[in-house]
Amino acid sequence: MATIVGGFVAPHNPVMYFNPQGASQEQSDACYAAYAAMAERIKALEADAAIVIGCDHYILFGTECLPPYVISTGEIEGPVDQLPGLRRKPLPSHGALGEHIAKVGRETGFDWTVGRALNVDHSVAVPNHLMLEPTGRDIPLVAVMLACGVDPYLPMKRAWDLGEHIADAVASYPGTERVVVIGSGGISHHVGDERMGEVNPEFDRRILDIVTRGDKAAMLALSDAEILREGGNGAMEIRTYACAMAATRAAGGRVIGYEPVEGWVTGMGFAELEVAA
Amino acid sequence: MSRNTLEKVLYDLSTSGAHKKKFAEDPETFLSRYQLVEDERALIRDYKVRALADLGVNTMLTWGFWLQAGKSNREYLKVMKREEA
């Protein structure tokens, strides 16, 4: 059976690419060092597959169809929203693992929308670029997209349940893959509204504390109204953290780095998740 | 007012170069394809992003719509904060 051997939460901030000067050199160095540290951990864990939990930003799915959660079961390409230094290209994909998770889901109450040739945005491409590619292991990934950016939002509880389902499905996969799970999203950030540029370090540290204590109750107690008020519309992405926490059985973890980068309009939090035995 | 169709127009403009080109060349003809009333067409034609957001249009779309026209982020924030002259 395949095994989830590690988990991480990290931002996927596109502003790093199109406005690198928005952060001070110290903050920029700290963020890139955190990504590098996570890549080293993934390498040390000898991971040979990754499940990257991202979210659409009204780039992939339009008003015609807004799926609550999507999984790749075949080829992956992206990012659709190309960035300087991050051009659209085929990404290494583990279609068989994605198909297995989707199949288990259909049998257990999780009706995945599947992407048999899925385009992804920066929420998957950035972790691939900064956390998987630097390992040099050509790690194939399964892309999961949660409805975090466009309403109706995936309920936090459903994101959690989805993570537990992913853990169960990976454990029943007939392979020996060592899988890491990445919850991809920023903490406080406002995208496109009048508060864009505001960062809330107090909220950010609270979320990192919840993540690294593996506190399911506290995570599920966060209401959408509270997240929007304290962290902004971008902070709805912490659903990806909930999903990653559940996939690693909420065993806690450690903060790798945190920088409140107003010039990058985001509270940039990085943490490694322990995996329950 | 239909938030849905307003979002559909902005989504189409943010994801399709062909749509952007048609909108830039002839906004009225481009917008006539959509189920919009004149007031709604004017909001898009005149880049009234604050008003669009007030109608519930997703601000990821209003921001992208503004930037794809070559307008500045600084001006966008002024409009969203109701600080425009």
Chai-1 contact restraints between the chains, C-beta under 6 A:
chainA,res_idxA,chainB,res_idxB,connection_type,confidence,min_distance_angstrom,max_distance_angstrom,comment,restraint_id
A,H57,B,M60,contact,1.0,0.0,6.0,A-B,restraint_1
A,Y58,B,N58,contact,1.0,0.0,6.0,A-B,restraint_2
A,Y58,B,M60,contact,1.0,0.0,6.0,A-B,restraint_3
A,Y58,B,L61,contact,1.0,0.0,6.0,A-B,restraint_4
A,G62,B,Y11,contact,1.0,0.0,6.0,A-B,restraint_5
A,T63,B,N4,contact,1.0,0.0,6.0,A-B,restraint_6
A,T63,B,E7,contact,1.0,0.0,6.0,A-B,restraint_7
A,T63,B,K8,contact,1.0,0.0,6.0,A-B,restraint_8
A,V191,B,M60,contact,1.0,0.0,6.0,A-B,restraint_9
A,G192,B,T59,contact,1.0,0.0,6.0,A-B,restraint_10
A,G192,B,M60,contact,1.0,0.0,6.0,A-B,restraint_11
A,G192,B,T62,contact,1.0,0.0,6.0,A-B,restraint_12
A,G192,B,W63,contact,1.0,0.0,6.0,A-B,restraint_13
A,D193,B,T59,contact,1.0,0.0,6.0,A-B,restraint_14
A,E194,B,M80,contact,1.0,0.0,6.0,A-B,restraint_15
A,E194,B,K81,contact,1.0,0.0,6.0,A-B,restraint_16
